[in-house]
Amino acid sequence: MSTLLDEPTSQTSEVASAARRLRTTMAAARLSFTWLGVRKSLNAQQKEQAADTFGAEGKFLSAGKKLLDTSHPAYKAVTAIRGRAVAYWKGVSLPYPEPGIRLIRQDAITEFDNKIAEFRSELDEAVAELDRHYAELRSAARERLGDLFDVSDYPPSLIGAFAIEHDFPSVEPPAYLQQLSPELYQQECQRVQARFDEAVQLAEQAFLEELAKLVDHLAERLSGQDDGKPKVFRDSAVTNLTDFFERFQSLNVRSNDQLDALVERAQGVVNGVAPQELRDSGTLRQQIASRLSSVQSSLDGLLVDRPRRNILRRPR
């Protein structure tokens, strides 16, 4: 159940202004997949046989079988492309309160379209490679599944069984509705405006939570010790923060001055600091850890204050 909490009028104005910017500068982008299912439920007879093993009733048993070995390198290569495509889509977009839809900058549509086309081409090549191992995978499944193996569970080929699609759905009220029913058109306009208001706050919340997570992780790595020695940390503990700053700069909806100031502070802490420098200099490490601790405190305070900013809480 959503909870709507009061906020000052000035904050409402900020959100409304940011929502208008979103509507005029962003576009809805949707990413979808066709993906071969590799698990299948047992049929009634098979469940009865399985249930007999435990002295149970088949109708109270849930059981399935794995059709292919998903740990095979060729299959993992296919799924890795899907993961990278989703990560890219989310990295260049902001959340929108409709399932499967995110908002990207209008001036980034061509780049987005080209990048998804690249993923699609990579996927086609990876699926072709997987298909070359398909007979081997089915043979292995026949041995592992025994009597549960059913050749009808397997398509003749894997070509076409995996696909990446994208489109740019309209989230605005249809123009024809204005002529058919002005009152209904106005209601739809209000509904869309409310969606963009929520999109602003979802973006603000996502940025705040991601920054807090990245700062917490780096601060913990820099200030903690293992067996009396400084903790080891990967370069990504620093580079992930710099990547965040670039994305924030590109996608920031400028709805929260406090968040903008905190991002600027955090950026100032790590700006120009290389991971190896932090490993080589204990003094620098302590200085950065101390400054990050201060940013952490401010972030924690802003996170606590979030319920007063009219956030629409949704069940997960």
N, C-alpha and C positions, 0 to 999 in steps of 0.2 A: 504494500500500500504506500503510495506517495505521500510525503509530508511536506507541506508548504509553510515555511516559517517567515516571519516578517523581517524586513530589512529597511534601512534608511532610504528615503526617497532618492538621495544622491547616488546610492549604489544601484537602485532600480534604473536610474537614468543612464548610468555607465553600461549596464547590461543591455538596455534597449539600443544604445548607440552602437555597441559592439555587434549586436544582432543584426542591425541594419547593414553594417560593414560586411558581415558574413553573407548576407543575402545578395549583396551587390558584387562581391569579389570572389565568392566561392561557388563551386559546383558540386553536386552530389555524384559520387562515384561508387559503383558496386562491383565487387569481385566475387565470382562464383566458380565452382569447380564441378566437373564430372569426375567421379572417382570410383574405381572398382572396389566393391565390398569384399573384404577378405575373411569375414566371419559370417557364419550362417547358423541359424537355430536348427536344432535337431527336429526331425518330423515326429509326429505323435508316437509312431511305432518305436523309433529309436529312443525317445524319452522313456517309454515304458520299459524298454530293455535296460536302460541305464538305471532307472528307478528300482528295478528288481534287485540290482546289485546291493542296494542299500536298504531293501525292504520298504521302499517308499512308494507313494502313488505318483504316477507320471504327471498328472495334471497339476501337482504341487511342485514340480521340478522344472527349473530353468536350466537348459544346457545348450551348448553350441559347439561348433567346430571351426578350426582355423584352416582356411583353404590353401593359403600360401605362406611360405616362410618369409615373414617381413624383415628378418634380419639379413637376408641376402643382400650383398652390396648393390646389385642392380636395382632392387626394390627400394633400398634406402636412398639411392641417388634420385629416384623419382619423387619420393616424399620430401626430400631436402629442397627440391625446387618449389614445391608448394609452400613450405615453410618460409623460404626466402621471399616468395611473391607476397605472402600475407604480411611479412615484416616490412617489406618496402611500402606496401599500400598504407599500412598504419603509420609508417614513419613520415609520409608526405601528406598526411591528412589529419583532420580533426574528427572527434566523435560526433555522431548525429543520433538523436533519440528514435531511430527506426532501425530494426534489425537488418544487418547486412549493408548498411549505407554509411559512408563517411564523406566528409567535405574536403575537397582539394581546391587549391587556388586555380582560378580560371586560366591564368597565364601559365599554369603548369600542366594543362590538359594534354598538350601535344607530347611533352616529355613523358608523362604518365602512360599515354597510349603506346609510345614507342617502347618503353621499358616493359610493359606487360607483353607486348609482342615478342620481345627478347626472351622473356620467361616461357612464353608459349613455344617458341622455337626450341629452347633448351629442353622443355618437357617432351616434345615430339622425339627428339634425339634420344633422350633417356628412356622413353617408353619403347622405342625401337630396339634399344640395347636389352631392355628387360624382356622383350618378346623373344629375343634370340636365346634367352635362358628359360623360356616358358615351359618347354617340354621337360627340361630338367627339374623345374620346380613342381610340375604336376606329378612327375614320377616320384619325387621325394614325398609329396603329399599322399600319394597312393600307399606308399610304404608306412607312413606314420598314422594315417587314418584307418587303415585296414578296412573293415566292413562299412565304415562310415563314409568311405570315399564314393563319390557319385560323379561320374563324368559330366552329367548335365549341369553341375554347379560351375563348370568352367567354360567360358566363351572360347570359340575356335582360335581367336587371336586377341592379344592385348592392345593392338592398334585401335585407337578410338575409344578405349576404355577409360582414358584419363584425358582431361582437358581443362584449360583455364579460360574463362570468359570474363569480360568486363563490359559495363555499360554506364551510361550517365542518365539515370532516371530523373524525371522532373519531380521536384518536391513543391512546386508552386501550384496554386489553384488553376484549373483549366480556364482559359479565357472565355470559352463558350458558355460557361456557367453564369457569367455575368449577365448575359442576355436571357438565359432560360430562367434564372432565379436570382435576382440581385441579393435577396436576403440570405440565401444559402451561400452565395459567393462571398458575402461579407463574413459569414461564419467560418468559411474555409480560410479566408485571409487571416482571421484572428487565430485560428488553429495553427496555421503555418508560422505566424509570428511567435506564438507560444513555443513552438518547436525550436525555432532559432534562438529564442531566449534561453531555453534549456540547453541547446547546443553550446552556447557561450559558457554556461556554467559547467557543463561537462568537460569542456576544453580546459577551463581554469582548474578544475579539480584534477584532471589527468596530469597537467603540467606540474601542479603543486606536489602531488603524490610521487611522481617520477623523480622530481628534483630531490625531495626528501629521501627517497630510497637511495639515489646515487650518492648524495652527500653523506648519509649515514654509513654507507658501505666504505667509502674512501676514508672517512674519519676513523672508522673501526680498524681498518687495515693499517693506518698510519700510527694510531695511538696504542694499539694492542701489542702484546708480546706472546711468543710461544717459547717456553723453556728459557725465559730470560733474554731472548733475542727478539729483535723487531719482526713483526709478522711479514711474511712474504705476500706481495700483491702483484697482480698482473697489470700490464700496461693499460688494459681496458678499464681498470678502475678510474684512471684519469681520462683516457680518450673518450669513454662513454659520456663523461660530463661535457667535454668540449663538443661532442656531437649533439648533445642535448641543447647546448647554447645556440648552435647554428639552427637547429630545428625550431627552437623557441623564437628566434629572431625572424624566421621565415613565416611561422604560422601564428604568432602571438596576436590575439584579438584585442589587446590593450583594454581589457575590462577591469583590471585590478592593479592599482598603483603599487600596493604592497607587494604583490607577487613580482611585478616588474623590478622593484627595488631589490628584492631578495635574489632574483636571478642575477642582477648586476653585481651584487655583493659576492655571490658564489663565484661568478666568472672572474671577478677581480682577484679572488684568492688563488685560483689555479692558473690564471692567465700567464703564459710564458714558462710554466713549470713543466719540465720533462720528467717522465716516470723515473728515468735513471738518476736524475738529480736527487730525487727523493730517496733513492736507495743509497746513494753515495754520501749524503749529508744528513747526519742525525739532527743537526740544528735546524736545517730547513724543514725536515720532516716534522719536528715538534712545532715549528712556527705555523706550518700549514694546518696541522691537526688542531692547534689552538684556535685558529681563525675559522676553521670549518665547524668547530664546536659552537662558536658564537652564531654562525649561520643556522646550525641545527636548532638552537634554542628559539630563534626567530621563526623558523619553519614550524616547529612544534606549536608555538603560540598561534600561528596562522591556521594550522590544522584544527586546533581546538576551537578557534573562532568561526570556523567554516559554517556550522549550523545557522549562524545569524545572517548568512548571506543568501538566503532564499534558495538553497540547494534542494532540488527535487530528488529525494532518496528513492531509489528503485530497488526492488528485491533482486537478489542475484541467484 
